[in-house]
């Protein structure tokens, strides 16, 4: 991407996401997703890599949904600082919590995938691979669950 394209994308992000908590939540999620894919590309075991691709695709499909949540939140409660705006019943706090947890679980999914490359002592290779992939799958499901709960909060409170 050229300098001008990057500059336009950055200005678009600032306009849609602001510079505050919603932008930070979006960027944390995106960095975690980038890290997950970096780890996936470094896996030399073709079978393990192929088995992890569906989880990687599911996680990548969540990025536009996270962006939509953060854009909606910025439109409803604009912020350019690190304070979560107040809301009736604290639902914006709950939304930010779900987005933060999604970002954290994304990072844990990348960590689980990185650990999946190593052998487990005392366990057969197929059993070990299945256990490691199960850990990655659980983390990916947790990420999706946080996004679903965030979408429900936004929908419940009249946005999107």
Secondary structure, DSSP 4 states (H G I P E B T S, - for coil): --HHHHHHHHHHHHHHH-SSHHHHHHHHHHHHHHHHHHHHHH---HHHHHHHHHHHHHHHHHHHHHHHHHHHHHHHS--SSSSPPP-GGGHHHHHHHHHHHHHHHHHHHHHHHHHTTSPPTTS-HHHHHHHHHHHHHHHHHHHHHHHHHHHHHHHHTT--
